[in-house]
Structures are given as C-alpha cells and as structure tokens.
Amino acid sequence: MNGRRRINVAVVGDRGVGKTSLITSAAQEVFSERPVPVLPPTRFPTDFAVVSEPVDVIAFDTSSRPEDAQAVDETIKAADVVIVCFDAQRKSTLQRLRSDWLPRITHLRPAAPVIIACCKDDTEETLPTDQVREFMEGLIREFPVIEVSIRTSSRKLRSVLDVFYQAIKTVLYPKAPLLDASTGRLTTPCVKALLRIFLMCDSDGDGALNDAELNTFQQLCFGQPLTPDELASVRQMVAERMADGLNDAGLLFPGFMYLHTLFLTRGRLESTWTVLRLFGELARQRQQRQRHGSSSSATVAAAAVAQAAA
C-alpha cells in the first residue's frame, strides 16, 4: 500500500465515439489517428490533479463488441465513477445515453456518479449546441447521478483533462449527501451539520457571524482571511438574493446556507466538504478527549476557533 486512494474510472459508450482517444489524450497528452481497439487499464500520472488527498487514477477502457457486454458490466460494477461518451457528430449515440447507457449504469452501479463526455466536438458537423443542451438538461433531470456534461476534442486536446478531473472530484467530494438533486436544496443532514458549525463560530452568541467571526471561520477552514472587498462582496450578494440572510449584526444562518448551496450548485463541492471534514475532525478529537475526561464538550473546537482568530 502506498497510502494513496485508488479511483477506478470506467469509460463506456457506443462503438467509435472516442473512448480510447479520450483516455490516451488525457493520460499521455497525445492523439493517435489509429488508436488500438481497447486500451489496457491506464494509470494516470500521480501529479495529474491537485486535490485534497493523494490519489491513483486508473481509467478502464471498454469494448463495444456485443460478446464483451458482460465484461463491460463488470467494469461498471467496479467503478468509482463512470464516464459515458457520445459522438458530437452522431445523434444516435446521444439518444442512446437515455435509452441504454444511463439505465444500464444506474442498474449496475446505482451509487456511481456519471460524467458525460461529448467527444469529437471539433468540426462543423457537430450537433447544434442548443439541441445538445436541451437534451442534456432533460437527461440530468431524469438521471440525477449525472454530475456534469463536458464538450471535448481529443484531436485538439481540448477539455480532455477536465473530464477526468471532474470525475476525480465527484468521488472525493460527492454531491448526493449534501444536495437534493430533485429540489436543489441542501439535504437535512447537511443543514444540521452546517448549523452546528455556524453556532460554533458564532462566538458572541448573537445569532449572526460578524466580519471577525466570518474571517475566523475562513482562516480556520481555508488558511487565509477574506479581504475587506471580499467581505463586502459576500454581504452584498447575500443581501440581494436572500432577504433573511443578513442583518446589521452580520451573516445569518439562512445566508450561511445560501453560500454553501451556491458552492454546491456551481461545482465547488470541495469548499463545503473542506468545512464539513475539518469540523468533523474537530468533533472526533473532542469525543476522544471526552472519553479520557480531559476536556469539556466544546474545548477542542473552541481552541481551534480561538487559534484561527489569533
């Protein structure tokens, strides 16, 4: 064991949609006019993506031959995340996302997040953007496991790295535990966790985070405070979009929730997960000290907040 988390990425799709080229272009930064039929498991460079923990990313190419269907199913079952490819120049491959691939994936691996890769998006023969967007919007409503759809060109090495980077992020920072895809609202466990964190950071107990408390939170979670301009921007944004999110004393809990909802809906899941994991670790330390009788229920968290404020 090398201490690195392994992430298995299954790459699936119809024949000729660009699965193999997507992998080689992303992992090796080269495009081959005559790719091999199916690649062996492909390990990405260890410095491929800068994320919160060291990871080993292994992409599994899949065959389109009918006789290999069972092997494809097994690859999907073993995947942490699935990339489904379609050809931007062939409408039938787009339509088969709904009729075949997504029902198949959600049946075999219900919990796996899905990234849609629109491959070969590099000629005038590509499907109209509006048509693809409308189709994808409906598909995302129907299959909440879809995290994002990305237009790519392996030939031009455009956005191929983004596809795999997004795949990694969906594994390290999953959306489902935090955001209800059907309503666009934070899940109940997420709200409860954020409320505990909010109350912990509200050091004067007035029900609002003033600038000093907000910066203490920012310093503790992200290692640097907000500038006065950034603080003003946060206040203005919440005031404009959340009537009950702000008062004269500072940021209220509805505003705090709004900011995290914004993070999640704009793809910045790592921000909210960083907060939750940090305070989760503080809670774990608190419980350990309580078992040994060496602290009160809030000592560890209060000490961490105080240190950030110093």
C-alpha positions as CSV (number, residue, x, y, z in Angstrom):
1,M,0.0,0.0,0.0
2,N,1.3,3.4,-0.9
3,G,-1.1,5.5,1.1
4,R,-2.8,6.8,-2.0
5,R,-6.5,6.4,-2.6
6,R,-7.3,4.4,-5.7
7,I,-10.1,5.8,-8.0
8,N,-11.4,3.4,-10.7
9,V,-12.8,5.3,-13.7
10,A,-14.9,3.3,-16.2
11,V,-15.1,4.8,-19.7
12,V,-18.1,3.5,-21.7
13,G,-20.1,4.3,-24.8
14,D,-21.0,3.1,-28.3
15,R,-18.6,2.0,-30.8
16,G,-16.4,4.7,-32.3
17,V,-17.5,7.5,-30.0
18,G,-13.9,8.2,-28.9
19,K,-13.5,6.4,-25.6
20,T,-9.9,5.2,-26.3
21,S,-8.8,8.5,-27.7
22,L,-10.2,10.3,-24.7
23,I,-8.1,8.3,-22.3
24,T,-4.9,8.5,-24.3
25,S,-5.2,12.2,-24.9
26,A,-5.8,12.9,-21.2
27,A,-3.2,10.5,-19.8
28,Q,-0.5,11.0,-22.4
29,E,-1.4,14.3,-24.0
30,V,-1.1,12.7,-27.5
31,F,-3.7,12.0,-30.1
32,S,-3.5,8.9,-32.3
33,E,-5.2,8.8,-35.7
34,R,-5.3,5.0,-35.3
35,P,-5.9,4.1,-31.7
36,V,-5.9,0.5,-30.5
37,P,-9.3,-1.1,-30.2
38,V,-9.2,-1.2,-26.4
39,L,-6.6,0.0,-24.0
40,P,-5.4,-2.0,-21.0
41,P,-6.1,-0.3,-17.7
42,T,-4.4,3.1,-17.8
43,R,-2.8,4.7,-14.8
44,F,-2.7,8.5,-14.8
45,P,0.5,10.4,-13.7
46,T,0.5,10.9,-9.9
47,D,0.6,14.6,-10.3
48,F,-2.3,14.6,-12.7
49,A,-4.7,16.6,-10.4
50,V,-4.2,18.8,-7.4
51,V,-6.8,17.6,-4.9
52,S,-7.1,17.3,-1.2
53,E,-5.5,13.9,-0.9
54,P,-3.1,11.7,-2.9
55,V,-4.9,9.6,-5.5
56,D,-4.1,6.9,-8.0
57,V,-6.4,7.3,-11.0
58,I,-6.9,4.3,-13.2
59,A,-9.0,4.5,-16.4
60,F,-10.7,1.4,-17.7
61,D,-11.4,1.4,-21.4
62,T,-14.2,-0.8,-22.6
63,S,-15.1,-2.8,-25.7
64,S,-18.1,-2.1,-27.9
65,R,-18.4,-5.7,-29.1
66,P,-21.6,-7.4,-28.2
67,E,-19.7,-10.5,-27.0
68,D,-17.9,-8.3,-24.4
69,A,-21.1,-6.9,-22.8
70,Q,-20.6,-8.9,-19.6
71,A,-17.1,-7.6,-19.2
72,V,-18.3,-4.1,-19.7
73,D,-20.9,-4.7,-17.0
74,E,-18.3,-5.9,-14.6
75,T,-16.1,-2.8,-15.3
76,I,-19.1,-0.6,-14.5
77,K,-19.8,-2.5,-11.2
78,A,-16.2,-2.0,-10.1
79,A,-16.1,1.7,-11.0
80,D,-16.0,4.6,-8.5
81,V,-17.2,6.9,-11.3
82,V,-18.3,6.3,-14.9
83,I,-17.6,8.5,-17.9
84,V,-20.1,7.9,-20.7
85,C,-19.0,9.1,-24.1
86,F,-21.1,10.1,-27.1
87,D,-20.1,11.3,-30.5
88,A,-20.9,15.0,-31.1
89,Q,-21.4,14.2,-34.8
90,R,-23.8,11.3,-34.3
91,K,-27.2,11.9,-32.8
92,S,-27.9,8.2,-32.3
93,T,-25.1,8.0,-29.8
94,L,-26.6,10.9,-27.9
95,Q,-30.0,9.3,-27.8
96,R,-28.6,6.0,-26.6
97,L,-27.5,7.7,-23.4
98,R,-31.1,7.8,-22.4
99,S,-32.3,4.5,-23.9
100,D,-29.3,2.3,-23.0
101,W,-26.3,3.6,-21.1
102,L,-27.8,5.5,-18.2
103,P,-30.4,2.9,-17.3
104,R,-27.7,0.3,-17.6
105,I,-25.3,2.2,-15.3
106,T,-27.9,3.1,-12.7
107,H,-29.0,-0.6,-12.6
108,L,-25.5,-2.0,-12.2
109,R,-23.9,0.7,-10.1
110,P,-26.6,2.9,-8.6
111,A,-24.3,5.0,-6.4
112,A,-21.7,5.8,-9.0
113,P,-21.6,9.4,-10.2
114,V,-21.6,9.9,-14.0
115,I,-19.7,12.3,-16.2
116,I,-21.0,12.8,-19.8
117,A,-18.2,13.4,-22.4
118,C,-19.3,14.9,-25.7
119,C,-16.4,13.7,-27.8
120,K,-15.2,14.8,-31.3
121,D,-16.6,18.3,-30.7
122,D,-14.2,19.8,-33.3
123,T,-15.8,20.0,-36.7
124,E,-18.7,21.9,-38.4
125,E,-20.6,18.6,-38.5
126,T,-21.2,18.6,-34.7
127,L,-24.8,18.6,-33.4
128,P,-26.3,22.0,-32.8
129,T,-25.3,23.3,-29.3
130,D,-28.9,24.2,-28.4
131,Q,-30.1,20.7,-29.3
132,V,-27.5,19.1,-27.2
133,R,-28.1,21.4,-24.3
134,E,-31.8,20.8,-24.3
135,F,-31.3,17.1,-24.4
136,M,-28.8,17.1,-21.6
137,E,-31.0,19.3,-19.3
138,G,-33.7,16.7,-19.6
139,L,-31.3,13.9,-19.1
140,I,-29.9,15.4,-15.9
141,R,-33.4,15.8,-14.5
142,E,-34.2,12.2,-15.3
143,F,-30.9,10.8,-14.1
144,P,-29.6,12.7,-11.0
145,V,-26.4,10.7,-11.0
146,I,-25.1,12.9,-13.8
147,E,-22.7,15.4,-12.4
148,V,-21.7,17.3,-15.4
149,S,-21.5,17.2,-19.2
150,I,-18.3,18.4,-21.0
151,R,-17.7,19.0,-24.7
152,T,-14.3,17.7,-25.6
153,S,-11.9,17.2,-28.6
154,S,-9.2,14.5,-28.2
155,R,-7.7,15.6,-31.5
156,K,-7.2,19.1,-30.2
157,L,-6.5,18.0,-26.6
158,R,-9.4,20.3,-25.6
159,S,-11.1,19.7,-22.2
160,V,-9.9,16.0,-22.1
161,L,-8.2,16.6,-18.7
162,D,-11.3,18.4,-17.4
163,V,-13.3,15.3,-17.9
164,F,-11.1,13.2,-15.7
165,Y,-10.5,16.0,-13.2
166,Q,-14.3,16.3,-12.8
167,A,-14.5,12.5,-12.4
168,I,-12.0,12.6,-9.6
169,K,-13.8,15.5,-7.9
170,T,-17.1,13.6,-7.9
171,V,-15.5,10.8,-6.0
172,L,-13.6,12.9,-3.4
173,Y,-16.4,15.4,-3.0
174,P,-19.8,13.7,-3.7
175,K,-22.8,15.9,-4.2
176,A,-25.6,13.5,-3.2
177,P,-25.0,13.6,0.6
178,L,-25.1,17.4,0.5
179,L,-27.6,18.5,-2.1
180,D,-31.0,17.1,-3.1
181,A,-30.8,16.9,-6.9
182,S,-34.6,17.0,-7.2
183,T,-35.1,20.2,-5.2
184,G,-31.8,21.9,-5.5
185,R,-31.8,22.3,-1.7
186,L,-29.3,21.2,1.0
187,T,-30.1,17.8,2.5
188,T,-31.3,17.6,6.1
189,P,-28.0,16.1,7.4
190,C,-26.1,18.8,5.7
191,V,-28.2,21.5,7.1
192,K,-27.9,20.1,10.6
193,A,-24.1,19.9,10.3
194,L,-23.8,23.4,9.0
195,L,-26.0,24.7,11.8
196,R,-23.6,23.1,14.4
197,I,-20.7,24.8,12.6
198,F,-22.4,28.1,12.4
199,L,-23.3,28.1,16.2
200,M,-19.7,27.1,17.0
201,C,-18.3,30.0,15.0
202,D,-20.8,32.5,16.5
203,S,-18.5,33.2,19.4
204,D,-20.6,36.1,20.9
205,G,-23.9,34.1,20.6
206,D,-25.9,36.8,18.8
207,G,-27.1,34.5,16.1
208,A,-25.0,36.2,13.4
209,L,-21.5,36.0,12.1
210,N,-19.9,39.4,12.1
211,D,-16.9,40.2,9.9
212,A,-14.4,39.0,12.6
213,E,-16.2,35.7,13.1
214,L,-16.6,35.1,9.4
215,N,-12.9,35.7,8.9
216,T,-12.1,33.4,11.8
217,F,-14.1,30.7,10.0
218,Q,-12.4,31.5,6.7
219,Q,-8.9,31.3,8.3
220,L,-9.7,28.0,10.1
221,C,-11.1,26.3,7.0
222,F,-9.1,27.8,4.1
223,G,-6.0,29.2,5.7
224,Q,-6.5,32.8,4.8
225,P,-9.0,35.6,5.7
226,L,-11.2,37.4,3.3
227,T,-10.2,40.9,2.3
228,P,-12.5,43.8,3.1
229,D,-13.6,43.9,-0.5
230,E,-14.4,40.2,-0.5
231,L,-16.3,40.6,2.8
232,A,-18.3,43.4,1.3
233,S,-19.0,41.4,-1.9
234,V,-20.3,38.4,0.2
235,R,-22.6,40.7,2.2
236,Q,-23.9,42.4,-1.0
237,M,-24.5,39.1,-2.7
238,V,-26.5,37.6,0.2
239,A,-28.4,40.8,0.7
240,E,-29.5,40.9,-2.9
241,R,-30.6,37.2,-3.1
242,M,-31.5,36.2,0.5
243,A,-33.9,38.6,2.3
244,D,-33.4,36.8,5.6
245,G,-29.7,36.0,5.2
246,L,-28.2,39.2,6.7
247,N,-28.9,41.8,9.4
248,D,-26.9,44.6,11.0
249,A,-25.1,42.1,13.2
250,G,-23.8,40.0,10.3
251,L,-24.4,36.9,8.3
252,L,-27.4,34.9,9.5
253,F,-27.8,31.1,9.2
254,P,-30.0,31.2,6.1
255,G,-27.3,33.3,4.4
256,F,-24.7,30.8,5.5
257,M,-26.7,28.0,4.0
258,Y,-27.2,30.1,0.8
259,L,-23.5,30.5,0.3
260,H,-22.9,26.7,0.6
261,T,-25.8,26.0,-1.7
262,L,-24.1,28.3,-4.2
263,F,-20.8,26.4,-3.8
264,L,-22.6,23.1,-4.5
265,T,-24.6,24.2,-7.5
266,R,-21.6,25.9,-9.1
267,G,-19.4,22.9,-8.8
268,R,-17.3,24.0,-5.8
269,L,-18.2,21.0,-3.7
270,E,-14.6,20.8,-2.3
271,S,-15.3,24.1,-0.4
272,T,-18.3,22.7,1.6
273,W,-16.6,19.3,2.0
274,T,-13.5,21.0,3.4
275,V,-15.6,22.7,6.0
276,L,-17.5,19.6,7.0
277,R,-14.4,17.4,7.2
278,L,-12.5,19.9,9.2
279,F,-15.2,20.3,11.8
280,G,-15.9,16.6,11.7
281,E,-12.3,16.0,12.7
282,L,-12.6,18.6,15.5
283,A,-15.6,16.7,16.7
284,R,-13.8,13.4,16.6
285,Q,-10.9,14.9,18.6
286,R,-13.4,16.3,21.1
287,Q,-15.0,12.9,21.6
288,Q,-11.6,11.3,22.1
289,R,-10.8,13.8,24.8
290,Q,-14.1,13.4,26.5
291,R,-13.6,9.7,26.7
292,H,-10.3,10.4,28.6
293,G,-12.0,13.1,30.7
294,S,-9.6,15.8,29.6
295,S,-11.9,18.4,28.1
296,S,-15.4,19.8,28.1
297,S,-17.7,19.3,25.2
298,A,-16.5,22.4,23.3
299,T,-12.9,22.7,24.3
300,V,-11.3,21.4,21.2
301,A,-13.5,23.3,18.7
302,A,-13.3,26.5,20.8
303,A,-9.5,26.2,20.9
304,A,-9.3,25.7,17.1
305,V,-11.6,28.7,16.5
306,A,-9.6,30.8,19.0
307,Q,-6.4,29.9,17.3
308,A,-7.7,30.9,13.9
309,A,-8.8,34.2,15.4
310,A,-5.4,35.0,16.9
